[in-house]
């Protein structure tokens, strides 16, 4: 039951973020690309379980959640969570560039849009970080 509530809360956050970002697009000045580094996490599981909802131990659950439409994000070492949002061209879903990197340390480049404490990132490029410890957030 808690997993269902967590998924619903995360979906509401992602939906609100997507709608808010679309509404703010009018009059928006040119955004610059930003690169963030962190672990790819299932947002729902991370919000519900914290450190127990991430990493290799939780990878299979996170993959199942992502395949069912659950949002993915990047959690930085300083605890900042960037939720992947729909690209402006709507050619792929927000998880498309992250789904193969669940529980991995990555560097992602894209446009960051923040509002009221929620950080969304329209990811344009993502690559694995070589030589990083998988226990970076523990």
Residue pairs with C-beta under 8 A, 6 or more apart in sequence:
2 48
3 44
3 45
3 48
5 48
6 44
6 45
6 47
6 48
6 49
7 44
7 65
7 70
9 44
9 47
10 43
10 44
10 47
10 70
10 71
11 44
11 69
11 70
11 71
13 43
13 71
13 83
13 118
14 43
14 71
14 83
14 85
14 94
16 118
17 83
17 85
17 113
17 115
17 118
17 120
18 85
18 86
18 120
20 115
20 116
20 118
21 85
21 113
21 115
21 120
24 113
24 115
25 88
31 111
31 112
31 113
32 111
33 109
33 110
33 111
33 124
34 109
34 110
34 111
34 112
34 121
35 107
35 108
35 109
36 74
36 76
36 80
36 82
36 107
36 108
36 112
36 121
37 74
37 76
37 77
37 105
37 106
37 107
37 108
37 129
38 74
38 75
38 76
38 77
38 80
38 82
38 105
38 106
39 54
39 55
39 74
39 75
39 103
39 104
39 105
39 106
39 136
39 137
40 72
40 73
40 74
40 98
40 101
40 102
40 103
40 104
40 106
41 53
41 54
41 62
41 72
41 73
41 74
41 75
41 81
41 102
41 103
42 53
42 54
42 58
42 61
42 62
42 65
42 66
42 70
42 71
42 72
42 102
43 70
43 71
43 72
43 73
43 81
43 83
44 53
44 65
44 70
44 71
45 53
45 54
45 58
45 61
45 62
45 65
45 70
46 53
46 54
46 73
46 75
46 81
47 53
49 58
51 137
51 138
52 58
53 61
53 62
54 62
54 75
54 103
54 137
55 103
55 134
55 135
55 137
55 138
56 103
56 134
58 103
59 102
59 103
62 70
62 72
62 102
62 103
63 99
63 102
66 72
66 95
66 98
66 99
66 102
67 99
71 83
71 84
71 94
71 95
72 83
72 84
72 94
72 95
72 98
72 99
72 102
73 81
73 82
73 83
73 84
73 98
73 121
74 81
74 82
74 84
74 98
74 106
74 108
74 121
75 81
75 82
75 137
76 82
77 136
77 137
80 119
81 119
82 108
82 112
82 119
82 120
82 121
83 94
83 118
83 119
83 120
83 121
84 94
84 95
84 97
84 98
84 120
84 121
84 122
84 123
85 94
85 113
85 120
85 121
85 122
86 93
86 94
86 122
87 94
87 122
87 123
87 124
88 122
94 123
97 108
97 123
97 124
97 125
97 126
98 106
98 108
98 123
98 126
101 126
101 128
103 134
104 128
104 129
104 134
105 128
105 129
105 132
105 133
105 134
105 136
106 126
106 127
106 128
106 129
107 126
107 127
107 129
108 121
108 123
108 125
108 126
109 123
109 124
109 125
109 126
110 121
110 122
110 123
110 124
110 125
111 121
111 122
111 124
112 119
112 120
112 121
113 119
113 120
113 121
113 122
114 120
